[in-house]
Amino acid sequence: MLHIRTIFICLMTVALVSFGFSNHESPISCDYLRINFYELQNGKAQPQDAVILAFDERFNNEFDQEDTRQQHRNGPSLSIVHPEATLSVEKRQMPFSGENIPLRIMNLEPGNIYLFKISGQSLNQMEHSLVLRDDYLKKDYQIEEKESLLIEFQIDEHPESASENRFRLLSICDELRELTVCQ
């Protein structure tokens, strides 16, 4: 298992560095959103997975060589759902009003506690704001550039709490500044 995790981390590092991401660098001239996924064990956050959405009008919303497929994992995982593939890195156009970007969580264990750490660059300059929606708890979380957003969630005895499709990103109208989807 350790060998598989090491390979996965290396693949993600290569994808992130080749895309222009590292701990000390930001992507050049594009807005992005990064979601780190952790499992809380004995009060410590253990890294499990991460996804990146890069936004720029030069990109397209088609699955192509600019995107990075999610590698199969046995442990808890997070991916971006695209009609043609599940992704770890997606380069896409700026989100349009009311756009729904599904996320997939897999291999979660009842009773365990998980954490998303969401951060981004140039999100305040986007035409629409982004919200992470938890469909199980019926709760929205406003994503802002100025600070990382931490979202802790637990898997309980209800199957819906471990649903692969529990979370999604939504684009909302800035002028509303409410957590409702634009019509």
N, C-alpha and C positions, 0 to 999 in steps of 0.2 A: 504494500500500500504506500509506503514511504517513497519507493521508487517511482510509482505512478504520479504521486503528488509532486515530486521533484521535476519530472518531465513536464507536467502540466504547468507548473510555475515558470519553468524555462520557456515553454511555448508562449505563455501569456507575456512574459518579459520581452521576448523577441518581438511579438506582435505590437506591444505597447511602445517599445523603443523605436521600432521601424516606422511606427505611425507618428513618432515625435513625442511620446509620453515617457516620462521617467519621474522619479521622485523630485528632481530638481528642475525639470523643464516643463514648459507648457507647450501645447501644439501651436504652431505658428499660424496666425490669421484664421482661426476658426473657433466657433463656440463649441463647447463640449460639456457633457454631463458624464460623471463617473460614479458608478454605484459599487461600493465595496460590500461584500457579503461575509458576515462572520457568524460563528456559532459561539455562544457564551458557555464556557466550561469552567467551573470553579471560580466564577467572578472575572475570568479573563476572556477577552475576545480572540478567538482562534480564526485566522483568515481561512475562508472556504473558496471564494470565487470573486470575480469582478466583471463588470461590463462597462463599455464606453460607447456613448452615442456622440458622434461628431456632427455638427450642423454647419452647413455652408451651402449657399445657392449654387455653387459649382458642382456639388455632389448630386446624386440621384437617389431615388428610393427603391431602385431595383437591386436585387442580389447580384453582385458581381465581384471581380477580383479585388476591389477596394475594401470589401467586408471580410471579416474573419469568422469562420464557423466555430461554434462551441464544440469543444472536444468532449467526448463521453466521459463521465466521471461516475464513480460508485458512491461518493459521499454527497453531502448537500451541494447543490449547484444553482446558479442563477444564469439566465440567458435572455436575450432579446428575441421575441418571436417574430419571424418574417414568414410570409406565405411559402417561401421556398426553402427555408433553413432556420435553424436556431443559431444565434450569433453571439459572439463575445464582444466584437467591435463592429459597429455599423456606422458608415459614413452616409449621411442622408441630407436631403434638403431641409431648410428651416421648417419646423412644424407649422401646419396651417391651423386655423381656428377650429377647435373641437376635435383635433386629431387624437386618436387612441393608439398608443404604442404598447402592445401587450408584453409583459415580462413572464418568464416561466421560472418557478422555483421547483426543485425536485429533490427527492430522497431526504425529506425532513422527518424527524422522529417525534412522536407525541411526547409531550412533557419537556421537550428541549426549548431553549430560548435562543432566538436569532436576532441579528442586528444588521441594518443597512446603514452605511455611512455614505451620504450623497453629497458630492461637491461638483462644482463646475467653474467654467470660465466664460466670461462675457454673456452670461445668461440675462443680465439686466438690460442688455441691448437688443434682445430678441423682441420681435413684435408681440409675441404672446408669452405668457408665463407658463411654467410647467408645474404640474401637481402630480404627486404619487398618490394613487388611490388604492386603498385596502378594501377590496370588495367584501371580505368576510366581516370586518368590523364596521363597514360602511363609513370609513373615515378618509379624509383628504389631508395631505401634507403639502404645504406650499414650499417649493424649492427656490431658494434664493442664493445668489452668488456670494454674498458677503461672509457667510459662515456655512460650515458643513452641517447638514441635517442628519441627526441620528434618530433612527426609528427602530425600536425594540419590539419584537413580537414573539408570541409563544404559540406552540402547536398544542392544542388541547384535544379532548376526546371527540370533538365534532370533526367529521371528515372534511368539511368545508375549510377548516383552519389550515389544513395541509394541501389544499387545492393547488395544483400546478399553476392555475390562472388567477390566483388570489390578488396579484398586484399588476397595475398598469400605470403608464404615464399618460397624462392628459394635457392638452394645450388649452389654456383658458384665455379669455380676453383681458388684457391689462386694464382697460377702462372700467371693467366691472369690479376688479380687485376683490371679488368674492370667489368662493370655491364652487362655482357652477360652470358647467361647460358651455362655451359659446354656441349659439344656434346659428 
